[in-house]
Amino acid sequence: MLRAPLGQRTTHEIGFIVDGGRLTRRQIGSIVLDPNEHTEVDDKSPDVRKKEMSTHSLTRLQAATRARHIRSICHLEQTALP
């Protein structure tokens, strides 16, 4: 999850669901963000993330998880607020 600095261009978050293997703590620690664009990045397992998500976001995560299990892709767009 990437977060933009509050009070600047946006206060929105952007989330990516990426199934590209697991990063080591060292690799996660080496991520460098532009402080003018983002304030933090976090890495949480799907089980932890599920407890924090809105119903809308959880539905999207479940769709991506289903696609992963059947070895397919899932393209999701949000054209309006939930």
Distance bins in CASP14 RR format, pairs under 12 A and 6 or more apart:
PFRMAT RR
TARGET T0000
AUTHOR 0000-0000-0000
RMODE 2
METHOD distances of the structure
MODEL  1
1 12 0 0 0 0 0 1 0 0 0 0 0
1 13 1 0 1 0 0 0 0 0 0 0 0
1 14 1 0 0 1 0 0 0 0 0 0 0
1 15 1 0 1 0 0 0 0 0 0 0 0
1 16 0 0 0 0 1 0 0 0 0 0 0
1 17 0 0 0 0 0 1 0 0 0 0 0
1 18 0 0 0 0 0 1 0 0 0 0 0
1 33 0 0 0 0 0 1 0 0 0 0 0
1 38 0 0 0 0 1 0 0 0 0 0 0
1 39 0 0 0 0 0 1 0 0 0 0 0
1 40 1 0 0 1 0 0 0 0 0 0 0
1 41 1 0 0 1 0 0 0 0 0 0 0
1 42 1 0 1 0 0 0 0 0 0 0 0
1 43 0 0 0 0 1 0 0 0 0 0 0
1 44 1 0 0 1 0 0 0 0 0 0 0
1 48 0 0 0 0 0 1 0 0 0 0 0
1 49 0 0 0 0 1 0 0 0 0 0 0
1 52 0 0 0 0 1 0 0 0 0 0 0
1 53 0 0 0 0 0 1 0 0 0 0 0
1 57 0 0 0 0 0 1 0 0 0 0 0
2 10 0 0 0 0 0 1 0 0 0 0 0
2 12 0 0 0 0 1 0 0 0 0 0 0
2 13 1 0 0 1 0 0 0 0 0 0 0
2 14 1 0 1 0 0 0 0 0 0 0 0
2 15 1 0 0 1 0 0 0 0 0 0 0
2 16 0 0 0 0 1 0 0 0 0 0 0
2 31 0 0 0 0 1 0 0 0 0 0 0
2 33 1 0 0 1 0 0 0 0 0 0 0
2 34 0 0 0 0 0 1 0 0 0 0 0
2 37 0 0 0 0 1 0 0 0 0 0 0
2 38 1 0 1 0 0 0 0 0 0 0 0
2 39 0 0 0 0 1 0 0 0 0 0 0
2 40 1 0 0 1 0 0 0 0 0 0 0
2 41 1 0 1 0 0 0 0 0 0 0 0
2 42 0 0 0 0 1 0 0 0 0 0 0
2 43 0 0 0 0 0 1 0 0 0 0 0
3 10 0 0 0 0 1 0 0 0 0 0 0
3 11 0 0 0 0 1 0 0 0 0 0 0
3 12 0 0 0 0 1 0 0 0 0 0 0
3 13 1 0 1 0 0 0 0 0 0 0 0
3 14 0 0 0 0 1 0 0 0 0 0 0
3 15 0 0 0 0 1 0 0 0 0 0 0
3 33 0 0 0 0 1 0 0 0 0 0 0
3 35 0 0 0 0 0 1 0 0 0 0 0
3 37 0 0 0 0 1 0 0 0 0 0 0
3 38 1 0 0 1 0 0 0 0 0 0 0
3 39 1 0 1 0 0 0 0 0 0 0 0
3 40 1 0 1 0 0 0 0 0 0 0 0
3 41 0 0 0 0 1 0 0 0 0 0 0
3 42 0 0 0 0 1 0 0 0 0 0 0
4 10 1 0 1 0 0 0 0 0 0 0 0
4 11 1 0 0 1 0 0 0 0 0 0 0
4 12 1 0 0 1 0 0 0 0 0 0 0
4 13 1 0 0 1 0 0 0 0 0 0 0
4 14 0 0 0 0 1 0 0 0 0 0 0
4 15 0 0 0 0 0 1 0 0 0 0 0
4 33 0 0 0 0 0 1 0 0 0 0 0
4 34 0 0 0 0 0 1 0 0 0 0 0
4 35 0 0 0 0 0 1 0 0 0 0 0
4 36 0 0 0 0 1 0 0 0 0 0 0
4 37 1 0 0 1 0 0 0 0 0 0 0
4 38 1 0 0 1 0 0 0 0 0 0 0
4 39 1 0 0 1 0 0 0 0 0 0 0
4 40 0 0 0 0 1 0 0 0 0 0 0
4 41 0 0 0 0 0 1 0 0 0 0 0
5 11 0 0 0 0 1 0 0 0 0 0 0
5 12 0 0 0 0 0 1 0 0 0 0 0
5 13 0 0 0 0 0 1 0 0 0 0 0
5 33 0 0 0 0 0 1 0 0 0 0 0
5 34 0 0 0 0 0 1 0 0 0 0 0
5 35 1 0 0 1 0 0 0 0 0 0 0
5 36 1 0 0 1 0 0 0 0 0 0 0
5 37 1 0 0 1 0 0 0 0 0 0 0
5 38 1 0 0 1 0 0 0 0 0 0 0
5 39 1 0 1 0 0 0 0 0 0 0 0
5 40 0 0 0 0 1 0 0 0 0 0 0
6 12 0 0 0 0 0 1 0 0 0 0 0
6 13 0 0 0 0 0 1 0 0 0 0 0
6 38 0 0 0 0 0 1 0 0 0 0 0
6 39 1 0 0 1 0 0 0 0 0 0 0
6 40 0 0 0 0 0 1 0 0 0 0 0
7 39 0 0 0 0 0 1 0 0 0 0 0
8 35 0 0 0 0 0 1 0 0 0 0 0
8 36 1 0 0 1 0 0 0 0 0 0 0
8 37 0 0 0 0 1 0 0 0 0 0 0
8 38 0 0 0 0 0 1 0 0 0 0 0
8 39 0 0 0 0 1 0 0 0 0 0 0
9 36 0 0 0 0 1 0 0 0 0 0 0
9 37 0 0 0 0 1 0 0 0 0 0 0
9 38 0 0 0 0 0 1 0 0 0 0 0
10 37 0 0 0 0 1 0 0 0 0 0 0
10 38 0 0 0 0 0 1 0 0 0 0 0
10 39 0 0 0 0 0 1 0 0 0 0 0
11 39 0 0 0 0 0 1 0 0 0 0 0
12 38 0 0 0 0 0 1 0 0 0 0 0
12 78 0 0 0 0 0 1 0 0 0 0 0
12 81 0 0 0 0 0 1 0 0 0 0 0
13 38 0 0 0 0 1 0 0 0 0 0 0
13 39 0 0 0 0 0 1 0 0 0 0 0
13 40 0 0 0 0 0 1 0 0 0 0 0
13 41 0 0 0 0 0 1 0 0 0 0 0
13 42 0 0 0 0 0 1 0 0 0 0 0
13 52 0 0 0 0 0 1 0 0 0 0 0
13 53 0 0 0 0 0 1 0 0 0 0 0
13 54 0 0 0 0 0 1 0 0 0 0 0
13 57 0 0 0 0 0 1 0 0 0 0 0
14 37 0 0 0 0 0 1 0 0 0 0 0
14 38 0 0 0 0 1 0 0 0 0 0 0
14 41 0 0 0 0 0 1 0 0 0 0 0
14 57 0 0 0 0 0 1 0 0 0 0 0
14 78 0 0 0 0 0 1 0 0 0 0 0
15 38 0 0 0 0 0 1 0 0 0 0 0
15 41 0 0 0 0 0 1 0 0 0 0 0
15 42 0 0 0 0 0 1 0 0 0 0 0
15 43 0 0 0 0 0 1 0 0 0 0 0
15 44 0 0 0 0 0 1 0 0 0 0 0
15 49 0 0 0 0 1 0 0 0 0 0 0
15 53 0 0 0 0 0 1 0 0 0 0 0
15 57 0 0 0 0 1 0 0 0 0 0 0
15 60 0 0 0 0 1 0 0 0 0 0 0
15 61 0 0 0 0 0 1 0 0 0 0 0
15 64 0 0 0 0 0 1 0 0 0 0 0
15 76 0 0 0 0 0 1 0 0 0 0 0
15 78 0 0 0 0 0 1 0 0 0 0 0
16 41 0 0 0 0 0 1 0 0 0 0 0
16 42 0 0 0 0 0 1 0 0 0 0 0
16 43 0 0 0 0 0 1 0 0 0 0 0
16 49 0 0 0 0 0 1 0 0 0 0 0
16 60 0 0 0 0 0 1 0 0 0 0 0
16 61 0 0 0 0 0 1 0 0 0 0 0
16 64 0 0 0 0 1 0 0 0 0 0 0
16 76 0 0 0 0 0 1 0 0 0 0 0
17 44 0 0 0 0 0 1 0 0 0 0 0
17 46 0 0 0 0 1 0 0 0 0 0 0
17 49 0 0 0 0 1 0 0 0 0 0 0
17 50 0 0 0 0 0 1 0 0 0 0 0
17 53 0 0 0 0 0 1 0 0 0 0 0
17 57 0 0 0 0 1 0 0 0 0 0 0
17 58 0 0 0 0 0 1 0 0 0 0 0
17 60 1 0 0 1 0 0 0 0 0 0 0
17 61 1 0 0 1 0 0 0 0 0 0 0
17 62 0 0 0 0 0 1 0 0 0 0 0
17 63 0 0 0 0 1 0 0 0 0 0 0
17 64 1 0 1 0 0 0 0 0 0 0 0
17 65 0 0 0 0 1 0 0 0 0 0 0
17 66 0 0 0 0 0 1 0 0 0 0 0
17 67 0 0 0 0 1 0 0 0 0 0 0
17 68 0 0 0 0 1 0 0 0 0 0 0
17 73 0 0 0 0 0 1 0 0 0 0 0
17 74 0 0 0 0 1 0 0 0 0 0 0
17 75 0 0 0 0 0 1 0 0 0 0 0
17 76 0 0 0 0 1 0 0 0 0 0 0
18 43 0 0 0 0 0 1 0 0 0 0 0
18 46 0 0 0 0 0 1 0 0 0 0 0
18 61 0 0 0 0 0 1 0 0 0 0 0
18 64 0 0 0 0 1 0 0 0 0 0 0
18 68 0 0 0 0 0 1 0 0 0 0 0
19 46 0 0 0 0 1 0 0 0 0 0 0
19 61 0 0 0 0 0 1 0 0 0 0 0
19 64 1 0 0 1 0 0 0 0 0 0 0
19 65 0 0 0 0 1 0 0 0 0 0 0
19 66 0 0 0 0 0 1 0 0 0 0 0
19 67 0 0 0 0 1 0 0 0 0 0 0
19 68 1 0 1 0 0 0 0 0 0 0 0
19 69 0 0 0 0 0 1 0 0 0 0 0
19 71 0 0 0 0 0 1 0 0 0 0 0
19 72 0 0 0 0 0 1 0 0 0 0 0
19 73 0 0 0 0 0 1 0 0 0 0 0
19 74 0 0 0 0 0 1 0 0 0 0 0
20 27 0 0 0 0 0 1 0 0 0 0 0
20 68 0 0 0 0 1 0 0 0 0 0 0
21 27 0 0 0 0 0 1 0 0 0 0 0
21 43 0 0 0 0 0 1 0 0 0 0 0
21 68 0 0 0 0 0 1 0 0 0 0 0
22 28 0 0 0 0 1 0 0 0 0 0 0
22 43 0 0 0 0 1 0 0 0 0 0 0
22 45 0 0 0 0 1 0 0 0 0 0 0
23 29 0 0 0 0 1 0 0 0 0 0 0
23 30 0 0 0 0 1 0 0 0 0 0 0
23 31 0 0 0 0 1 0 0 0 0 0 0
23 41 0 0 0 0 0 1 0 0 0 0 0
23 43 1 0 0 1 0 0 0 0 0 0 0
24 30 0 0 0 0 1 0 0 0 0 0 0
24 31 0 0 0 0 0 1 0 0 0 0 0
24 43 0 0 0 0 0 1 0 0 0 0 0
25 31 0 0 0 0 0 1 0 0 0 0 0
25 43 0 0 0 0 1 0 0 0 0 0 0
27 41 0 0 0 0 0 1 0 0 0 0 0
27 43 0 0 0 0 1 0 0 0 0 0 0
28 41 0 0 0 0 1 0 0 0 0 0 0
28 42 0 0 0 0 1 0 0 0 0 0 0
28 43 1 0 1 0 0 0 0 0 0 0 0
28 44 0 0 0 0 0 1 0 0 0 0 0
29 41 0 0 0 0 1 0 0 0 0 0 0
29 42 0 0 0 0 0 1 0 0 0 0 0
29 43 0 0 0 0 1 0 0 0 0 0 0
30 41 0 0 0 0 0 1 0 0 0 0 0
31 38 0 0 0 0 1 0 0 0 0 0 0
31 40 0 0 0 0 0 1 0 0 0 0 0
31 41 1 0 1 0 0 0 0 0 0 0 0
31 42 0 0 0 0 0 1 0 0 0 0 0
31 43 0 0 0 0 1 0 0 0 0 0 0
32 38 0 0 0 0 0 1 0 0 0 0 0
32 41 0 0 0 0 1 0 0 0 0 0 0
33 39 1 0 0 1 0 0 0 0 0 0 0
33 40 1 0 0 1 0 0 0 0 0 0 0
33 41 1 0 0 1 0 0 0 0 0 0 0
33 42 0 0 0 0 0 1 0 0 0 0 0
34 41 0 0 0 0 0 1 0 0 0 0 0
35 41 0 0 0 0 0 1 0 0 0 0 0
42 48 0 0 0 0 1 0 0 0 0 0 0
42 49 0 0 0 0 1 0 0 0 0 0 0
42 52 0 0 0 0 0 1 0 0 0 0 0
43 49 0 0 0 0 1 0 0 0 0 0 0
44 50 0 0 0 0 1 0 0 0 0 0 0
44 51 0 0 0 0 1 0 0 0 0 0 0
44 52 1 0 0 1 0 0 0 0 0 0 0
44 53 0 0 0 0 0 1 0 0 0 0 0
44 61 0 0 0 0 0 1 0 0 0 0 0
45 51 0 0 0 0 0 1 0 0 0 0 0
45 52 0 0 0 0 0 1 0 0 0 0 0
45 61 0 0 0 0 0 1 0 0 0 0 0
46 52 0 0 0 0 0 1 0 0 0 0 0
46 53 0 0 0 0 1 0 0 0 0 0 0
46 57 0 0 0 0 0 1 0 0 0 0 0
46 58 0 0 0 0 1 0 0 0 0 0 0
46 60 0 0 0 0 0 1 0 0 0 0 0
46 61 1 0 0 1 0 0 0 0 0 0 0
46 62 0 0 0 0 1 0 0 0 0 0 0
46 64 0 0 0 0 1 0 0 0 0 0 0
46 65 1 0 0 1 0 0 0 0 0 0 0
46 68 0 0 0 0 0 1 0 0 0 0 0
47 53 0 0 0 0 0 1 0 0 0 0 0
47 58 0 0 0 0 0 1 0 0 0 0 0
47 61 0 0 0 0 0 1 0 0 0 0 0
47 65 0 0 0 0 0 1 0 0 0 0 0
48 61 0 0 0 0 0 1 0 0 0 0 0
49 57 0 0 0 0 1 0 0 0 0 0 0
49 58 0 0 0 0 1 0 0 0 0 0 0
49 60 0 0 0 0 0 1 0 0 0 0 0
49 61 1 0 0 1 0 0 0 0 0 0 0
49 62 0 0 0 0 0 1 0 0 0 0 0
49 64 0 0 0 0 0 1 0 0 0 0 0
49 65 0 0 0 0 0 1 0 0 0 0 0
50 57 0 0 0 0 1 0 0 0 0 0 0
50 58 1 0 1 0 0 0 0 0 0 0 0
50 59 0 0 0 0 0 1 0 0 0 0 0
50 60 0 0 0 0 0 1 0 0 0 0 0
50 61 1 0 0 1 0 0 0 0 0 0 0
50 62 0 0 0 0 1 0 0 0 0 0 0
50 65 0 0 0 0 1 0 0 0 0 0 0
51 57 0 0 0 0 0 1 0 0 0 0 0
51 58 0 0 0 0 1 0 0 0 0 0 0
51 61 0 0 0 0 0 1 0 0 0 0 0
52 58 0 0 0 0 1 0 0 0 0 0 0
52 61 0 0 0 0 0 1 0 0 0 0 0
53 59 0 0 0 0 1 0 0 0 0 0 0
53 60 0 0 0 0 1 0 0 0 0 0 0
53 61 1 0 0 1 0 0 0 0 0 0 0
53 62 0 0 0 0 1 0 0 0 0 0 0
53 82 0 0 0 0 0 1 0 0 0 0 0
54 60 0 0 0 0 1 0 0 0 0 0 0
54 61 0 0 0 0 0 1 0 0 0 0 0
54 78 0 0 0 0 0 1 0 0 0 0 0
54 81 0 0 0 0 0 1 0 0 0 0 0
54 82 1 0 0 1 0 0 0 0 0 0 0
55 61 0 0 0 0 0 1 0 0 0 0 0
55 62 0 0 0 0 0 1 0 0 0 0 0
55 82 1 0 0 1 0 0 0 0 0 0 0
56 62 0 0 0 0 0 1 0 0 0 0 0
56 63 0 0 0 0 0 1 0 0 0 0 0
56 76 0 0 0 0 0 1 0 0 0 0 0
56 78 0 0 0 0 1 0 0 0 0 0 0
56 80 0 0 0 0 0 1 0 0 0 0 0
56 81 0 0 0 0 1 0 0 0 0 0 0
56 82 1 1 0 0 0 0 0 0 0 0 0
57 63 0 0 0 0 0 1 0 0 0 0 0
57 64 0 0 0 0 0 1 0 0 0 0 0
57 76 0 0 0 0 0 1 0 0 0 0 0
57 78 0 0 0 0 1 0 0 0 0 0 0
57 82 0 0 0 0 1 0 0 0 0 0 0
58 64 0 0 0 0 0 1 0 0 0 0 0
58 65 0 0 0 0 0 1 0 0 0 0 0
58 82 0 0 0 0 0 1 0 0 0 0 0
59 65 0 0 0 0 0 1 0 0 0 0 0
59 66 0 0 0 0 0 1 0 0 0 0 0
59 74 0 0 0 0 0 1 0 0 0 0 0
59 76 0 0 0 0 1 0 0 0 0 0 0
59 78 0 0 0 0 0 1 0 0 0 0 0
59 82 0 0 0 0 1 0 0 0 0 0 0
60 66 0 0 0 0 0 1 0 0 0 0 0
60 67 0 0 0 0 0 1 0 0 0 0 0
60 74 0 0 0 0 1 0 0 0 0 0 0
60 75 0 0 0 0 0 1 0 0 0 0 0
60 76 1 0 1 0 0 0 0 0 0 0 0
60 77 0 0 0 0 1 0 0 0 0 0 0
60 78 0 0 0 0 1 0 0 0 0 0 0
60 82 0 0 0 0 1 0 0 0 0 0 0
61 67 0 0 0 0 0 1 0 0 0 0 0
61 68 0 0 0 0 0 1 0 0 0 0 0
61 74 0 0 0 0 0 1 0 0 0 0 0
61 76 0 0 0 0 1 0 0 0 0 0 0
62 68 0 0 0 0 0 1 0 0 0 0 0
62 69 0 0 0 0 0 1 0 0 0 0 0
62 74 0 0 0 0 1 0 0 0 0 0 0
62 76 0 0 0 0 0 1 0 0 0 0 0
63 69 0 0 0 0 0 1 0 0 0 0 0
63 70 0 0 0 0 0 1 0 0 0 0 0
63 72 0 0 0 0 0 1 0 0 0 0 0
63 73 0 0 0 0 0 1 0 0 0 0 0
63 74 1 0 1 0 0 0 0 0 0 0 0
63 75 0 0 0 0 1 0 0 0 0 0 0
63 76 1 0 0 1 0 0 0 0 0 0 0
63 77 0 0 0 0 0 1 0 0 0 0 0
64 70 0 0 0 0 0 1 0 0 0 0 0
64 72 0 0 0 0 0 1 0 0 0 0 0
64 73 0 0 0 0 1 0 0 0 0 0 0
64 74 1 0 1 0 0 0 0 0 0 0 0
64 75 0 0 0 0 1 0 0 0 0 0 0
64 76 1 0 0 1 0 0 0 0 0 0 0
65 72 0 0 0 0 0 1 0 0 0 0 0
65 74 0 0 0 0 1 0 0 0 0 0 0
65 76 0 0 0 0 0 1 0 0 0 0 0
66 72 0 0 0 0 1 0 0 0 0 0 0
66 73 0 0 0 0 0 1 0 0 0 0 0
66 74 1 0 0 1 0 0 0 0 0 0 0
66 76 0 0 0 0 0 1 0 0 0 0 0
67 73 1 0 1 0 0 0 0 0 0 0 0
67 74 1 1 0 0 0 0 0 0 0 0 0
67 75 0 0 0 0 1 0 0 0 0 0 0
67 76 0 0 0 0 1 0 0 0 0 0 0
68 74 0 0 0 0 1 0 0 0 0 0 0
END
